[in-house]
């Protein structure tokens, strides 16, 4: 028994030493200490003769030390023993490093000839060429294999190589061919295209994709191309055009109705309300599912509330009452119940009725997520009523019940805001410091803004006088009491001119005037940010919303284009970058194909 234990200890120790040597050798190699790395890699390779990775590291060390004869000898000996075609690539590359092109090409050709004999060798040979950035040879390897065995599909691999070579048209055709032949690979193709679209500053690649897909939909009746074109239009936020394609898909496959719902919801999020209403109306007319019809009623009414004037509130109130009478108070109408409570509180200032609605909703047999959604709205209403401690309690329950869920992250931010409104700035600071790392970009962005707001103004004013006034004004804004909020923000600008609080306040005032329809005043406040807070955190917002005003309301496309361009060129990390790039291209005429 003791001998077995001693053997086990010895085995584990030798394994640990081996792992340590491997790590040390790689560390030496990464640091460029090739002689030290070589000694260790030779020792490891001797113990693991079939391990190609460490053999290759030995060869690379020889080559870095310009010991090409030793590299050639090692490659030749291994080739005699294992006869792997990729060793011909290694041998050719060793000659190439010595500027002996003839011998290099001869060995590369021999590797290609091995693929002609056995096409499956293309995987290892082409990969070896790619690692050495011998892209033309890698292409030749894949093409040779595919020619010999048409059942092999290397369209994706060759597409990536063509992309590296800058042949984007060829790359695109290869990717689309691969996606069509291999539907399961379509998400991979789309992810790869997204990377190129993100770097497509002048819009030329987007125009190429658009043209290629439109031609394919015209030449082929396969619904695949309608779906792919819909995906492309969604990337460009052209939801109306995506809707046209998804309708064509739906007519041939009614099960795709969920795709229409997704497009309508995305259009709604982007405030493309007319498109969203058209999508939802189509779903409502074509679906017999009560759940779907309820969902459509909820979404359409939400949009109506978003854009309604106060004089239209009574009609919306009556509509919500009628909808709840029609569909009943049950789990299926949960979204409508939450919406009605929210509308009663934030638009009609009837928070007691809002609370009563939700307390009745909580009596339904809800799952934990739906119960948390109701509690989130309850907390929102309690914050409206300035019952901050009760709101914090409900937000904390949502956090605990739905750990790592997006709703829990939203609850965390709202909990921080509740502490901010009750002027507990130190505790808020601790919370938003954590939320800055949120996986949600929007939550992280809001957390950063709140963190800087508190930190900068606390350093400047130990009594936090301006910050306290800002918290009061921001609460009024949350309560939808915009006039009261505006007056407090304007007072802050008068009393604290030139202080850190000024930039965020200018932004808030600008947004209020924009919502009131006083666009020239809004532009004045945004311009103040651009003139006097050039290194501030609201510069991209000031540029973007100024551009939106010029484009949508003042109909000055030249001024809008210049402002969008500044967002694209100067703020690549902005939340508004993608939309700015799209609008800039549109105004420049890139999306006319």
C-alpha positions in Angstrom: 0.0 0.0 0.0 2.8 2.4 0.9 4.6 1.6 -2.3 1.5 2.5 -4.3 1.1 5.7 -2.4 4.8 6.6 -3.1 4.4 5.8 -6.7 1.3 8.0 -6.9 3.2 10.9 -5.3 6.1 10.4 -7.7 3.7 10.4 -10.7 1.9 13.5 -9.6 5.2 15.3 -8.9 6.6 14.4 -12.4 3.4 15.5 -14.0 3.6 18.9 -12.1 7.3 19.3 -13.2 6.4 18.6 -16.8 3.6 21.1 -16.8 5.9 23.7 -15.2 8.5 23.1 -17.9 6.0 23.5 -20.7 4.8 26.8 -19.2 8.3 28.0 -18.7 9.3 27.1 -22.2 6.3 29.0 -23.7 7.1 32.0 -21.5 10.7 32.0 -22.8 9.5 31.7 -26.3 7.0 34.6 -25.9 9.8 36.8 -24.5 12.1 36.0 -27.4 14.6 34.0 -25.3 14.8 31.2 -27.9 17.9 29.5 -26.7 16.4 28.9 -23.3 13.1 27.9 -24.8 14.8 25.5 -27.2 16.5 23.5 -24.5 13.2 22.9 -22.7 11.2 22.2 -25.9 13.8 19.6 -27.0 13.5 17.9 -23.7 9.7 17.9 -23.8 9.6 16.8 -27.4 11.8 13.8 -26.6 9.4 12.7 -23.9 6.4 13.3 -26.2 7.6 12.4 -29.7 4.1 12.2 -31.2 3.1 15.7 -30.0 3.3 17.9 -33.1 2.8 21.2 -31.2 6.1 20.8 -29.2 7.9 19.5 -32.3 6.9 22.6 -34.2 8.1 24.8 -31.3 11.5 23.1 -31.6 11.6 23.9 -35.3 10.5 27.5 -34.7 13.3 28.0 -32.2 15.8 26.7 -34.6 14.5 29.1 -37.3 14.5 32.1 -34.9 18.1 31.2 -34.1 18.8 30.9 -37.8 19.8 27.3 -37.4 18.1 26.2 -40.6 20.1 23.0 -41.1 19.0 21.7 -37.7 15.4 22.7 -38.5 15.6 20.9 -41.9 17.1 17.8 -40.3 14.3 17.7 -37.6 11.6 18.1 -40.2 13.1 15.4 -42.5 13.5 12.9 -39.7 9.9 13.4 -38.6 8.7 13.1 -42.2 10.5 9.8 -42.6 8.8 8.6 -39.5 5.2 9.9 -39.8 4.9 11.0 -43.5 2.5 13.8 -42.7 1.9 16.1 -45.8 1.9 19.3 -43.6 5.6 18.6 -43.0 6.2 19.4 -46.6 4.8 22.9 -45.8 7.2 23.1 -42.8 10.1 22.1 -45.0 9.2 24.6 -47.7 8.8 27.4 -45.2 12.2 26.6 -43.8 13.6 27.1 -47.3 11.5 30.3 -47.7 13.1 31.8 -44.6 16.5 31.2 -46.3 15.1 33.1 -49.4 15.3 29.9 -51.4 12.0 30.3 -53.3 12.5 27.5 -55.8 12.9 24.8 -53.1 10.1 26.4 -51.0 7.7 26.3 -53.9 8.7 22.8 -54.9 7.8 21.5 -51.4 4.6 23.5 -51.4 3.6 21.8 -54.7 4.5 18.4 -53.3 2.0 19.1 -50.4 -0.7 20.0 -53.0 0.0 16.8 -54.8 -0.6 14.9 -51.6 -4.0 16.5 -51.4 -4.7 15.4 -55.0 -4.1 11.8 -53.8 -6.1 12.3 -50.6 -8.4 15.4 -50.5 -8.9 15.1 -46.7 -5.3 16.2 -46.2 -6.5 19.7 -47.2 -7.6 20.4 -43.6 -4.0 20.0 -42.1 -2.1 21.3 -45.2 -4.3 24.4 -45.7 -4.3 25.2 -42.0 -0.5 25.0 -42.0 -0.3 27.4 -44.9 -2.7 29.8 -43.2 -0.7 29.9 -40.0 2.3 31.0 -42.0 0.2 33.6 -43.9 0.7 31.8 -47.2 -2.8 32.6 -48.2 -2.6 31.9 -51.9 -1.2 28.4 -51.2 -3.9 27.8 -48.6 -6.5 28.7 -51.2 -4.9 26.4 -53.7 -5.0 23.6 -51.1 -8.7 24.0 -50.4 -9.6 24.4 -54.1 -7.6 21.3 -55.1 -9.4 19.2 -52.5 -12.9 20.5 -53.5 -12.1 19.8 -57.1 -11.1 16.3 -56.3 -14.0 15.7 -54.0 -17.0 17.9 -54.6 -18.6 16.6 -51.4 -16.1 18.6 -49.4 -17.2 22.2 -48.8 -14.5 24.7 -48.0 -16.5 27.8 -49.0 -16.3 29.2 -45.5 -12.6 28.7 -45.2 -11.9 30.1 -48.6 -14.2 33.1 -47.9 -12.2 34.0 -44.8 -9.0 33.9 -46.8 -10.4 36.0 -49.6 -11.5 38.5 -46.9 -7.9 38.6 -45.6 -6.7 39.2 -49.2 -9.1 42.1 -49.5 -11.3 40.4 -52.1 -14.5 41.2 -50.4 -16.8 40.5 -53.4 -15.4 37.0 -53.7 -15.6 36.5 -49.9 -19.2 37.6 -49.9 -20.2 35.2 -52.6 -18.4 32.3 -51.0 -20.0 33.0 -47.6 -23.5 33.2 -49.1 -22.9 30.0 -51.1 -21.8 28.3 -47.9 -24.7 29.5 -45.9 -27.2 28.3 -48.5 -25.6 24.9 -48.8 -25.2 24.6 -45.0 -28.2 26.3 -43.3 -26.9 25.4 -39.8 -23.8 27.5 -40.7 -25.8 30.6 -41.5 -25.5 32.2 -38.0 -21.7 31.8 -38.3 -21.8 33.5 -41.8 -23.9 36.3 -40.4 -21.6 36.9 -37.4 -18.6 37.1 -39.8 -20.4 39.6 -42.0 -21.4 41.7 -39.0 -17.7 42.1 -38.2 -17.1 43.6 -41.7 -20.2 45.8 -41.5 -19.0 47.3 -38.2 -15.8 48.4 -39.9 -17.6 49.5 -43.1 -17.0 53.3 -42.6 -18.0 54.3 -46.1 -21.0 51.9 -46.5 -19.5 50.3 -49.6 -19.6 46.8 -48.2 -23.2 47.2 -47.0 -24.2 48.3 -50.5 -22.5 45.2 -52.0 -24.3 42.9 -49.6 -27.6 44.6 -50.4 -27.1 44.3 -54.1 -26.0 40.7 -54.0 -28.9 39.6 -51.8 -31.5 41.4 -53.9 -30.1 39.7 -57.0 -30.3 36.3 -55.3 -33.9 36.9 -54.2 -34.8 37.7 -57.8 -33.0 34.7 -59.3 -34.2 32.2 -56.8 -37.6 31.5 -55.3 -36.0 29.9 -52.2 -37.3 31.5 -49.0 -33.7 31.4 -47.6 -32.8 34.6 -49.4 -35.8 36.5 -48.1 -34.8 35.5 -44.6 -31.2 36.5 -45.2 -32.2 39.9 -46.7 -34.5 40.4 -43.7 -31.5 39.8 -41.4 -29.5 42.4 -43.4 -32.2 45.0 -43.2 -32.4 44.5 -39.5 -28.7 45.1 -39.2 -29.2 48.4 -41.1 -32.3 49.2 -38.9 -34.4 49.3 -42.0 -37.3 47.5 -40.3 -39.9 48.4 -43.0 -37.9 46.6 -45.6 -37.3 43.7 -43.3 -41.1 43.5 -42.8 -41.6 43.2 -46.5 -39.2 40.2 -46.7 -40.7 38.5 -43.6 -44.2 38.8 -45.0 -43.0 36.9 -48.0 -41.5 34.3 -45.7 -44.7 34.1 -43.6 -46.9 33.4 -46.7 -44.9 30.3 -47.3 -44.3 29.3 -43.7 -46.8 30.7 -41.1 -44.7 29.3 -38.3 -42.3 32.3 -38.8 -44.8 34.7 -37.3 -42.4 35.1 -34.3 -39.9 36.7 -36.7 -42.5 39.3 -37.5 -43.0 40.0 -33.8 -39.3 40.4 -33.3 -39.1 42.9 -36.2 -42.1 44.9 -34.9 -40.6 45.0 -31.4 -37.2 46.2 -32.7 -38.9 48.9 -34.8 -40.8 50.0 -31.7 -37.6 50.2 -29.7 -36.1 52.4 -32.4 -39.2 54.6 -32.4 -40.1 53.6 -35.9 -43.7 53.6 -34.8 -45.5 53.5 -38.2 -43.5 50.4 -39.2 -44.2 48.8 -35.8 -47.9 49.5 -36.1 -48.0 48.0 -39.6 -46.2 44.8 -38.4 -48.5 44.4 -35.4 -51.6 45.0 -37.4 -50.5 42.3 -39.9 -49.9 39.8 -37.0 -53.3 40.7 -35.4 -55.1 40.1 -38.7 -53.3 36.8 -39.5 -53.1 35.1 -36.1 -55.9 33.4 -34.2 -53.8 33.0 -31.1 -55.3 35.0 -28.2 -51.9 35.4 -26.6 -50.6 36.9 -29.8 -53.5 39.3 -30.1 -53.1 40.4 -26.4 -49.4 41.0 -27.1 -50.2 43.1 -30.1 -52.8 45.2 -28.2 -50.3 45.8 -25.4 -47.5 46.9 -27.8 -49.8 49.2 -29.9 -51.2 50.8 -26.8 -47.7 51.3 -25.4 -46.8 53.2 -28.6 -49.9 55.3 -28.4 -49.1 56.3 -24.8 -45.5 57.1 -25.8 -46.6 59.6 -28.4 -50.0 60.9 -26.9 -50.8 64.4 -25.9 -52.5 65.0 -22.5 -55.8 65.6 -24.3 -55.7 62.1 -25.6 -55.1 60.4 -22.2 -58.9 59.9 -21.4 -59.4 58.0 -24.7 -56.3 55.7 -23.9 -57.7 55.3 -20.3 -61.0 54.1 -21.7 -59.3 51.8 -24.2 -57.3 50.1 -21.5 -60.4 49.6 -19.4 -62.2 48.0 -22.4 -59.3 45.8 -23.2 -59.1 44.4 -19.7 -62.9 43.8 -19.7 -62.6 42.0 -23.0 -59.6 39.8 -22.0 -60.2 39.6 -18.3 -57.9 39.9 -15.3 -55.7 36.8 -15.6 -52.2 35.7 -16.3 -52.6 36.1 -20.1 -53.4 39.8 -19.7 -50.5 40.5 -17.3 -48.8 42.9 -19.7 -52.0 45.0 -20.0 -52.4 45.1 -16.2 -48.9 46.4 -15.7 -49.3 48.9 -18.5 -52.6 50.2 -17.1 -51.0 50.7 -13.6 -48.1 52.5 -15.2 -50.4 54.8 -17.2 -52.6 55.6 -14.3 -49.6 56.6 -12.2 -47.2 58.3 -14.5 -49.7 59.9 -16.9 -52.8 60.5 -14.9 -51.1 61.0 -11.5 -53.4 58.4 -9.9 -50.7 56.3 -8.1 -53.1 54.8 -5.6 -55.2 53.2 -8.4 -51.9 52.0 -10.0 -50.9 50.3 -6.7 -54.4 48.8 -6.3 -54.3 47.3 -9.8 -50.9 45.6 -9.1 -51.8 44.4 -5.7 -54.8 42.6 -7.2 -52.4 41.2 -10.0 -50.1 39.7 -7.3 -53.0 37.5 -6.1 -52.9 35.7 -9.4 -50.9 32.4 -9.6 -47.8 33.9 -11.2 -44.4 32.3 -11.8 -41.4 33.9 -10.2 -40.5 36.0 -13.2 -43.9 37.4 -13.8 -44.2 38.1 -10.0 -40.9 40.0 -10.2 -42.2 42.0 -13.2 -45.2 43.1 -11.1 -43.0 43.9 -8.1 -40.7 46.0 -10.3 -43.6 48.1 -11.4 -44.9 48.3 -7.8 -41.4 49.6 -6.8 -41.5 52.1 -9.7 -44.8 53.5 -8.4 -43.5 53.7 -4.8 -40.5 55.6 -6.1 -43.0 57.9 -7.9 -44.7 58.4 -4.5 -41.3 59.1 -3.0 -41.6 56.0 -0.7 -38.0 55.2 -1.4 -37.4 52.6 1.3 -40.4 50.5 0.2 -39.3 50.8 -3.4 -35.7 49.7 -2.5 -37.2 46.6 -0.7 -39.1 45.5 -3.8 -36.1 46.2 -6.1 -34.0 44.0 -3.8 -36.6 41.2 -4.0 -36.4 41.3 -7.8 -32.6 41.2 -7.6 -32.7 38.1 -5.3 -35.4 36.3 -7.2 -33.8 36.6 -10.7 -30.1 36.6 -10.2 -28.1 37.3 -13.4 -31.4 38.0 -15.3 -31.6 41.2 -17.3 -34.5 42.2 -15.1 -32.3 41.8 -12.0 -29.7 44.2 -13.6 -32.5 46.7 -14.3 -33.6 46.4 -10.6 -30.1 47.0 -9.4 -29.9 50.3 -11.4 -33.3 51.4 -10.2 -32.3 50.6 -6.6 -29.2 52.9 -7.1 -31.5 55.6 -8.5 -33.8 55.3 -5.5 -30.9 55.9 -3.2 -29.8 58.8 -5.4 -33.3 60.4 -5.1 -33.3 60.0 -1.3 -29.9 61.8 -1.5 -27.9 58.9 -0.1 -25.1 59.7 -2.5 -22.3 57.6 -0.9 -24.3 54.4 -1.0 -25.4 55.2 -4.6 -21.7 55.6 -5.5 -20.9 52.2 -4.2 -23.7 50.6 -6.2 -23.0 52.2 -9.5 -19.3 51.4 -9.2 -20.4 47.7 -9.4 -23.0 48.4 -12.1 -20.3 49.9 -14.4 -19.3 46.3 -15.1 -22.9 45.3 -16.1 -23.1 43.0 -19.2 -25.9 45.4 -20.4 -24.3 48.3 -22.3 -27.2 50.6 -21.5 -27.1 49.9 -17.8 -23.3 50.2 -17.7 -23.5 53.5 -19.6 -26.1 54.9 -17.1 -24.0 53.7 -14.2 -20.9 55.4 -15.5 -22.8 58.7 -16.0 -24.2 58.5 -12.4 -20.8 57.6 -11.0 -19.1 60.5 -12.6 -21.9 62.9 -11.7 -21.6 62.1 -8.0 -17.8 61.7 -7.9 -17.1 65.0 -9.8 -19.6 67.1 -7.9 -18.6 65.6 -4.5 -15.0 66.5 -5.1 -15.9 70.1 -6.0 -18.6 70.7 -3.4 -18.3 68.9 -0.1 -21.9 69.9 0.9 -23.2 68.6 -2.4 -25.6 71.5 -2.7 -25.9 71.4 -6.5 -26.1 67.6 -6.5 -29.0 67.7 -4.1 -30.9 70.1 -6.3 -30.1 67.9 -9.3 -31.5 64.8 -7.5 -34.7 66.7 -6.8 -35.0 67.8 -10.5 -34.2 64.4 -11.8 -36.9 62.9 -9.6 -39.4 65.4 -11.0 -38.4 64.2 -14.4 -38.9 60.6 -13.4 -42.4 61.5 -12.1 -43.2 63.0 -15.6 -43.4 66.5 -14.0 -41.3 68.1 -16.7 -42.2 71.7 -16.1 -41.2 71.5 -12.4 -38.0 69.6 -13.4 -37.1 72.2 -16.0 -37.4 75.1 -13.5 -35.1 73.4 -11.0 -32.6 72.5 -13.7 -32.6 76.1 -15.0 -32.0 77.4 -11.4 -29.0 75.0 -11.1 -27.5 76.5 -14.3 -27.9 80.0 -12.9 -26.4 79.2 -9.4 -23.7 76.8 -10.4 -22.4 78.1 -13.7 -19.0 76.7 -14.7 -19.2 73.9 -12.1 -19.1 70.1 -12.9 -22.9 69.9 -12.5 -23.3 72.2 -15.5 -22.7 69.7 -18.3 -25.3 67.1 -17.2 -27.8 69.8 -16.4 -27.4 71.3 -19.9 -28.1 67.9 -21.4 -31.2 67.4 -19.3 -32.6 70.9 -20.2 -31.9 70.3 -23.9 -33.8 67.0 -23.8 -36.8 68.6 -22.0 -37.0 71.4 -24.7 -36.6 68.8 -27.4 -39.6 66.8 -26.0 -41.6 70.1 -25.7 -41.0 70.7 -29.4 -38.9 73.8 -28.8 -36.1 72.6 -31.0 -34.1 75.9 -31.3 -33.8 76.1 -27.5 -32.8 72.5 -27.3 -30.1 73.1 -29.9 -28.8 76.1 -27.9 -28.2 73.9 -24.8 -26.7 71.1 -26.8 -24.3 73.6 -28.5 -23.3 74.9 -25.0 -22.1 71.4 -24.2 -20.1 71.2 -27.5 -18.6 74.7 -27.0 -17.8 74.6 -23.2 -17.5 70.9 -22.3 -15.4 69.5 -25.2 -14.0 66.7 -23.0 -17.2 66.0 -21.3 -19.2 62.7 -21.3 -22.3 64.2 -23.0 -20.5 65.4 -26.1 -21.7 62.4 -28.3 -25.3 62.8 -27.0 -25.2 66.6 -27.8 -23.9 65.8 -31.4 -26.4 63.0 -32.0 -29.6 64.7 -30.7 -28.7 67.9 -32.5 -28.3 65.9 -35.7 -31.7 64.3 -35.1 -33.4 67.7 -34.6 -31.9 69.0 -37.8 -32.9 65.9 -39.8 -36.4 65.2 -38.4 -37.7 68.6 -37.5 -35.7 71.5 -39.0 -35.2 69.5 -42.3 -31.6 70.7 -42.7 -29.9 67.5 -43.9 -26.5 69.2 -44.5 -26.1 70.2 -40.8 -27.5 66.8 -39.7 -25.0 65.0 -41.9 -22.0 67.0 -40.5 -23.1 66.2 -36.9 -23.6 62.5 -37.6 -20.2 62.4 -39.2 -18.6 63.8 -36.1 -20.2 61.0 -34.0 -18.9 58.4 -36.4 -15.3 59.8 -36.6 -14.9 61.1 -33.0 -17.0 58.7 -30.9 -16.7 55.1 -32.1 -17.6 53.8 -28.7 -20.8 55.8 -28.4 -24.2 54.1 -28.0 -25.3 56.3 -30.9 -22.5 55.3 -33.2 -24.4 52.7 -35.3 -27.5 54.9 -35.8 -25.3 57.9 -36.6 -23.4 55.9 -39.2 -26.6 54.7 -40.8 -28.1 58.2 -41.0 -24.8 59.7 -42.3 -24.7 57.1 -45.1 -28.3 57.7 -45.9 -27.9 61.5 -46.1 -24.8 61.0 -48.2 -26.7 58.8 -50.6 -25.0 55.5 -49.9 -28.3 53.5 -49.4 -30.0 54.2 -52.7 -29.3 50.8 -54.3 
